[in-house]
Amino acid sequence: MAENVPETDVIVVGAGPVGLFALFELGMLKLSAAIVDALAMPGGQCAALYPEKPIYDIPGYPVIQAGTLVEQLVRQAEPFRPQYHLGRQVTGLQRQADGRWLLETSQGERLLATAVVIAAGAGAFGPNRPPLPQIERYEGREDGTGVHYLVRRREDFRGKRLVIAGGGDSALDWAHSLADLAQRIYVVHRRAQFRAAPESVARLHAMAADPAGPVELVIPYQLAGLEGEDRRLQAVIVQTLEGQARRLPADALLAFFGLSMNLGPIADWGLALEKQHIVVDPATCETSVPGIFAIGDIATYPRKLKLILSGFAEAAQAAHAIHPLCRPGEVLHWEYSTTKGVPAAAAAE
Ligand code: FAD
């Protein structure tokens, strides 16, 4: 048995929007929680990939920026005083003799809980990087030059010459969004057809048709190389399948080829998996291992919708299924939040 290890009722793995809302739902049932995330800040994909993008399908908010949604979720969970352990990956999970779970992080911490909620999204997610020689030389610059896989601050790209690569919604959304800031935008895609929403594709073609506008479509071309000096990007080389090349003068390459899903250590925890997702019973969000639950993007069941709002509902399902494990014999009387309010004990101080 682990001794002198911090204990909570529940450990949430992943502080994306869904893990954050789980803190609230658990708190409303008077269950204590700790949350662990590999990233240094809460918010998961919303914070790491698109903090300045507007989201339109959060109930009750006709539009809300992803970063603001994260701030609100953190605020909503605050009365329950969850313990945050950010900037560390969950590496190990072992069941103890008394049935509780001992979790280990990459920083060597150990945490103990009766139940575990995995809200790890795309796992230890990372962007799909185009296979260009020496691409890493141009990554990680904070001044809007070089190679980027997400836009943290639109302003960084003001006045820049950009190559946006990819044919999906992210590539097109950013081409639209940066068109009023950038000096020039080349949209490079290997096919003439885009995989984005039809209105978005129509809007892109309209922008590219304006000879005075900044947008040029470079299709069907794919990325072939990068040119620069002293780690400063100067041009992106693209070519057709037939090998016909073009040199696009550029300060930055924004490559949007999706996220690679990598469960990392979670894959070794003996949970039933399906295509890199954790199989759960949608009524409870319990996995194939009793006491371990999964919610949000990482969880799968028939007709699952990978949306933040589905993850919010799953957080509520899981919290209610976890309550009897943490408080055996205690009857949970059903109450709306309007009746219950935020529990006084938690809100006090
Ligand atoms: P995530 O947000 O992926 O968070 C999971 C967290 O778990 C991450 O922070 C990760 O670091 C952490 N983690 C993973 N493994 C470990 C580990 N072993 N140890 C510690 N931490 C770990 N959805 C919508 O509903 N509406 C939209 O309009 C919308 N727009 C989008 C636009 C873009 C550009 C993108 C990329 C996504 C969009 N989505 C949208 C999808 C939405 O962002 C996801 O559905 C949502 O983020 C899933 O939340 P989550 O909490 O399940 O996982």
Boltz pocket constraint, residues with backbone or C-beta under 6 A from the ligand:
constraints:
  - pocket:
      binder: B
      contacts: [[A, 13], [A, 14], [A, 15], [A, 16], [A, 17], [A, 18], [A, 19], [A, 36], [A, 37], [A, 38], [A, 39], [A, 41], [A, 43], [A, 44], [A, 45], [A, 46], [A, 49], [A, 50], [A, 54], [A, 55], [A, 56], [A, 57], [A, 88], [A, 89], [A, 90], [A, 91], [A, 119], [A, 120], [A, 121], [A, 122], [A, 123], [A, 124], [A, 125], [A, 170], [A, 262], [A, 263], [A, 264], [A, 265], [A, 266], [A, 295], [A, 296], [A, 297], [A, 298], [A, 306], [A, 307], [A, 308], [A, 309], [A, 311]]
      max_distance: 6.0
